[in-house]
Amino acid sequence: MKKILVVMGSPRKGGNTDLLVRKLAEGAASKGAQVDTIFLADLNIRECDGCHVCWKGKSCCKRDDMLGLYQKISESDAIVFGTPVYWFGPTAIMKAFIDRFVYFNCPENRVKIKGKNAATIIPFEDDDLDTARPLVELFEKSFDYLEMRLVGSVVAGGVGEKGDILKKPDRLNEAYELGKRLAD
Ligand SMILES: Cc1cc2nc3c(=O)[nH]c(=O)nc-3n(C[C@H](O)[C@H](O)[C@H](O)COP(=O)(O)O)c2cc1C
């Protein structure tokens, strides 16, 4: 049974990211995966300040909720990063979460993330796909760098208001199918 960690990075519960990651989770569960969803906005995740004690076998100097998440990340078979486009990038909470992946950037910890599957869910208001390009590239380059494997992405433009994604059944279905693929 595959363990999938869904990281919901929009502060708007019931919004477009939330609805898409729920669909993905449904798809994954339909294939027998165990899905654990975390809401970053409910957690306290501070910024990385680059002290690098995590590279010296010590735990992060920021005594916050990320400490528990390192274990969840390590134990998962796949991680889903869900974030809307905010100013051509991720939400601030998702960026803080990604920054803390510095922990995995030393040989001792790299083995905990190397080869792990990843997927992204990216809704945004604009109709122009170019708007999401910097964020798509941020994820692609970061996964490449960390030696993770991007299995798929749902990049859904034209959704501004909460729930707009419900008018786009094709995108929801894409998320469902991506969930199934992650569970395989
Ligand atoms: C602070 C902020 C910045 C945003 N920046 C962009 C942007 O640069 N481009 C865009 O197309 N939409 C932008 N949006 C719109 C959101 O991407 C859009 O409303 C999305 O559907 C929100 O997803 P959610 O419902 O999961 O929160 C922004 C919204 C907020 C609140």
PDBQT file of the ligand as one rigid body, heavy atoms in Angstrom, charges set to zero:
ROOT
HETATM    1  C1  LIG A 201      -2.102  37.156  -2.633  1.00  0.00    +0.000 C 
HETATM    2  C2  LIG A 201      -2.645  36.604  -3.936  1.00  0.00    +0.000 A 
HETATM    3  C3  LIG A 201      -1.865  36.635  -5.076  1.00  0.00    +0.000 A 
HETATM    4  C4  LIG A 201      -2.349  36.129  -6.280  1.00  0.00    +0.000 A 
HETATM    5  N1  LIG A 201      -1.552  36.180  -7.394  1.00  0.00    +0.000 NA
HETATM    6  C5  LIG A 201      -2.023  35.680  -8.565  1.00  0.00    +0.000 A 
HETATM    7  C6  LIG A 201      -1.214  35.742  -9.754  1.00  0.00    +0.000 A 
HETATM    8  O1  LIG A 201      -0.082  36.237  -9.761  1.00  0.00    +0.000 OA
HETATM    9  N2  LIG A 201      -1.742  35.239 -10.904  1.00  0.00    +0.000 N 
HETATM   10  C7  LIG A 201      -3.005  34.676 -10.940  1.00  0.00    +0.000 A 
HETATM   11  O2  LIG A 201      -3.415  34.229 -12.018  1.00  0.00    +0.000 OA
HETATM   12  N3  LIG A 201      -3.772  34.583  -9.830  1.00  0.00    +0.000 NA
HETATM   13  C8  LIG A 201      -3.309  35.074  -8.653  1.00  0.00    +0.000 A 
HETATM   14  N4  LIG A 201      -4.090  34.992  -7.523  1.00  0.00    +0.000 N 
HETATM   15  C9  LIG A 201      -5.402  34.306  -7.592  1.00  0.00    +0.000 C 
HETATM   16  C10 LIG A 201      -5.349  32.854  -7.086  1.00  0.00    +0.000 C 
HETATM   17  O3  LIG A 201      -4.330  32.110  -7.702  1.00  0.00    +0.000 OA
HETATM   18  C11 LIG A 201      -6.681  32.162  -7.358  1.00  0.00    +0.000 C 
HETATM   19  O4  LIG A 201      -7.716  32.874  -6.723  1.00  0.00    +0.000 OA
HETATM   20  C12 LIG A 201      -6.710  30.733  -6.918  1.00  0.00    +0.000 C 
HETATM   21  O5  LIG A 201      -7.845  30.079  -7.433  1.00  0.00    +0.000 OA
HETATM   22  C13 LIG A 201      -6.706  30.600  -5.403  1.00  0.00    +0.000 C 
HETATM   23  O6  LIG A 201      -6.716  29.237  -5.038  1.00  0.00    +0.000 OA
HETATM   24  P1  LIG A 201      -7.433  28.746  -3.680  1.00  0.00    +0.000 P 
HETATM   25  O7  LIG A 201      -8.915  28.857  -3.905  1.00  0.00    +0.000 OA
HETATM   26  O8  LIG A 201      -6.983  27.354  -3.509  1.00  0.00    +0.000 OA
HETATM   27  O9  LIG A 201      -6.926  29.620  -2.579  1.00  0.00    +0.000 OA
HETATM   28  C14 LIG A 201      -3.650  35.536  -6.324  1.00  0.00    +0.000 A 
HETATM   29  C15 LIG A 201      -4.432  35.503  -5.157  1.00  0.00    +0.000 A 
HETATM   30  C16 LIG A 201      -3.959  36.039  -3.982  1.00  0.00    +0.000 A 
HETATM   31  C17 LIG A 201      -4.846  36.001  -2.747  1.00  0.00    +0.000 C 
ENDROOT
TORSDOF 0
